[in-house]
Amino acid sequence: MRTIAVIQARMGSSRLPGKVLLPILGRPMLQRQIERIRRVGAIDRVVVATSDLPADDPIARFCEEIDAACHRGNEQDVLDRFLGAALAHEADTVLRFTADCPLVDPGLVARLIEEFRGRELDYMGIATGAGVAREGFQGRYPDGLDAEIMSFEALERAWQEAEGPLYREHVTPWIWKHPDRFRVGELASETDLSGERWTVDHESDYRLVSAIFERLYPGKPEFDYRDVLELLEREIDLRPINREHNDIQENYKEFLE
């Protein structure tokens, strides 16, 4: 069984343009994420999926520099881009990541893969953000530890059936919004950590994530989410850096309609 990780990345963020190549400890944020995903032993290949627009040429050039696979496709139809990457790399199983989550936790991703295989599901996601942004759910990991896994068959079926911007741009909602048609699951946290925002969408998010890497990476490059939580407890001035953007219901309202 061949498992690939696909990171969707683009330069054209409206809130923080070019964020995926902004430096963290002297290297692009995207590289820091690739480093962390490559620590997951069950992944055969990491692929960066970007658009075929000239504006995203810097991402393709960066991938060449670090010898990372790059697949290019339609800017808006990211679902099509993912299927193309899966076909190009002969994947049986596909993990989805977004390039604004450089703190992705390799240990959690390894658990996700193990449980997905053990339960023989079509799809499974770490419980963060959109997939679990519903009233009463109390088992979220921090926003920014996002990872999803799906069978090639589920991805292909979504590609065949899904219509509309929500489903084509965000890849997986067609699957997890239809539990009657797909076998879906979530990797939930025993302690609700939904109050933590570690994704990078705004300049203040970038400052927080940069500060986390600066404090943890030099002494422990393999740091995990528990190390981040301990750091935030020790240095109480860090959490407020991006607190104004931490409203999960507002951030993911388009998925709840």
C-alpha positions in Angstrom: 0.0 0.0 0.0 1.5 3.3 -1.1 0.7 6.3 1.1 1.5 9.9 0.0 1.2 13.2 1.8 -0.1 16.1 -0.3 0.4 19.6 0.9 -1.7 22.2 -0.8 0.2 25.5 -1.1 -0.2 28.8 -2.9 1.4 32.2 -2.8 -1.9 34.2 -3.2 -3.2 34.3 0.4 -5.4 37.4 0.7 -4.5 38.0 4.4 -0.8 37.2 4.3 0.5 37.0 0.8 3.4 34.6 0.2 3.1 33.2 3.7 4.1 29.6 2.7 7.6 30.8 1.9 8.0 33.2 4.8 11.2 32.4 6.8 11.1 30.4 10.1 14.6 30.1 11.5 16.1 31.0 8.2 14.1 28.5 6.0 10.7 28.8 4.4 7.7 27.8 6.5 6.8 25.2 3.9 10.2 23.5 4.4 9.6 23.3 8.2 6.3 21.6 7.5 7.8 19.1 5.1 10.5 18.3 7.6 7.9 17.5 10.2 5.8 15.4 7.9 8.8 13.4 6.8 9.2 12.3 10.4 6.2 10.1 9.9 7.6 6.7 8.9 4.4 5.4 7.3 4.5 8.0 4.5 6.2 7.0 1.3 6.3 10.4 -0.4 5.6 14.1 0.4 4.1 16.0 -2.6 3.5 19.8 -2.7 0.4 20.5 -4.8 0.3 24.1 -6.1 -1.4 25.8 -9.0 -0.2 26.2 -12.5 -0.3 30.0 -12.3 2.9 32.0 -12.8 2.4 33.5 -9.3 3.1 30.0 -7.9 6.3 29.5 -9.8 8.4 30.3 -6.6 6.8 27.3 -4.9 7.8 25.0 -7.7 11.3 26.4 -7.8 11.6 25.9 -4.0 10.5 22.3 -4.4 13.3 21.8 -6.9 15.8 23.3 -4.5 15.0 20.9 -1.7 14.3 17.9 -4.0 10.6 17.7 -3.1 7.9 16.4 -5.4 5.7 19.1 -6.8 2.4 18.7 -8.7 0.7 21.6 -10.4 -2.9 22.0 -11.4 -6.0 24.2 -11.4 -5.9 27.1 -8.9 -9.5 26.8 -7.8 -10.2 23.1 -8.3 -7.9 21.8 -5.5 -9.8 18.5 -5.4 -8.7 17.9 -9.0 -5.2 18.9 -8.1 -5.2 16.3 -5.3 -6.5 13.6 -7.6 -3.8 14.5 -10.1 -1.1 14.2 -7.5 -2.5 10.8 -6.3 -2.5 9.5 -9.8 0.9 10.8 -10.6 2.4 9.1 -7.6 0.3 5.9 -7.8 -1.1 6.4 -4.3 -3.4 4.0 -2.6 -3.9 6.3 0.4 -3.7 10.1 0.5 -3.0 12.4 3.4 -4.1 16.0 3.1 -2.2 18.9 4.7 -2.4 22.7 4.1 0.8 24.7 4.0 -0.4 27.1 6.7 0.0 24.4 9.4 3.8 24.1 10.0 3.3 22.7 13.5 1.7 19.5 12.3 2.5 16.8 14.8 4.2 13.7 13.4 3.1 11.5 16.3 -0.5 12.4 15.8 -0.3 11.8 12.1 1.2 8.4 12.7 -1.8 7.6 15.1 -4.2 8.9 12.4 -2.7 6.5 9.8 -2.7 3.6 12.2 -6.4 4.1 13.3 -7.5 4.7 9.7 -6.1 1.4 8.6 -7.2 -0.5 11.7 -10.8 0.6 11.4 -10.9 0.2 7.6 -12.4 3.6 6.9 -12.7 5.7 3.8 -11.7 8.9 5.5 -10.4 10.1 8.9 -9.3 13.5 10.2 -7.6 14.8 13.3 -10.4 16.7 15.1 -9.6 20.3 14.5 -11.3 23.2 12.7 -13.8 22.7 10.0 -14.6 19.0 10.3 -15.7 19.2 13.9 -16.7 22.9 14.1 -20.1 22.1 15.6 -21.8 22.9 18.8 -21.2 20.6 21.7 -18.1 18.9 20.4 -15.4 18.9 23.1 -12.6 16.8 21.7 -10.6 19.2 19.4 -6.8 19.4 19.0 -5.4 22.9 18.4 -6.3 24.5 15.1 -3.1 24.0 13.1 -2.5 20.3 13.8 -4.8 19.6 10.8 -4.3 16.3 8.9 -6.7 14.1 7.0 -6.4 10.7 5.4 -8.5 9.0 2.8 -8.5 6.1 0.4 -7.8 6.8 -3.2 -11.2 5.4 -4.0 -12.9 7.9 -1.7 -10.9 10.8 -3.2 -11.7 9.7 -6.7 -15.4 9.3 -5.8 -15.5 12.9 -4.4 -13.8 14.1 -7.5 -16.5 12.5 -9.6 -19.5 13.6 -7.6 -18.6 16.9 -5.8 -19.8 20.2 -7.4 -19.5 23.8 -6.2 -16.7 25.9 -4.8 -16.9 24.7 -1.3 -16.3 21.1 -2.3 -13.8 21.6 -5.1 -11.6 24.1 -3.3 -11.5 22.4 0.1 -11.1 18.8 -1.1 -12.7 16.8 1.7 -16.0 18.3 2.8 -17.9 16.2 0.3 -16.7 13.1 2.1 -17.1 14.1 5.7 -20.4 15.8 5.1 -21.8 12.5 3.8 -21.3 9.9 6.5 -24.2 7.9 4.9 -22.1 7.4 1.8 -18.5 7.1 3.2 -17.1 5.4 6.3 -15.7 8.4 8.2 -14.0 8.8 11.5 -12.2 11.4 13.7 -9.1 11.3 15.9 -10.3 13.2 18.9 -8.4 14.7 21.8 -9.1 13.5 25.4 -8.8 17.1 26.5 -10.5 19.8 24.5 -7.8 22.1 23.1 -10.0 24.2 20.7 -8.8 27.4 22.5 -5.4 27.0 20.9 -4.8 28.6 17.4 -1.5 27.5 15.8 -2.4 27.9 12.1 -0.9 30.7 10.0 -3.5 32.9 8.4 -2.6 36.4 9.7 0.6 38.2 10.5 0.0 37.7 14.2 -0.3 33.9 13.6 3.0 34.0 11.9 4.6 35.8 14.8 3.3 33.2 17.3 4.4 30.2 15.2 7.8 31.7 14.6 8.3 32.3 18.3 7.3 28.7 19.0 9.9 27.4 16.6 12.6 29.8 17.9 12.2 28.5 21.4 11.7 24.8 20.8 13.4 23.8 17.5 17.1 24.5 18.4 17.0 22.2 21.4 14.5 19.7 20.2 13.8 19.7 16.4 11.3 16.8 16.9 9.1 18.7 19.4 5.5 17.7 19.5 2.2 19.5 20.5 2.7 18.7 24.2 6.0 20.6 24.1 4.1 23.6 22.6 1.5 23.5 25.3 4.1 23.4 28.0 5.9 26.4 26.3 2.7 28.4 26.2 2.0 27.7 29.9 5.6 28.9 30.8 5.6 32.0 28.6 2.2 33.5 29.2 2.8 36.4 26.8 2.8 34.1 23.7 -0.9 33.0 23.6 -2.3 36.6 23.3 -0.3 37.3 20.2 -3.0 36.0 17.9 -6.0 35.7 20.2 -8.1 38.1 18.3 -8.4 35.6 15.4 -9.3 32.6 17.6 -13.0 32.2 17.0 -13.5 28.7 15.5 -17.2 29.2 14.7 -16.5 32.4 12.8 -13.4 31.0 11.1 -15.2 27.9 9.8 -18.8 29.2 9.3 -18.8 28.4 5.6 -18.5 24.7 6.4 -21.5 24.7 8.8 -24.1 25.9 6.4 
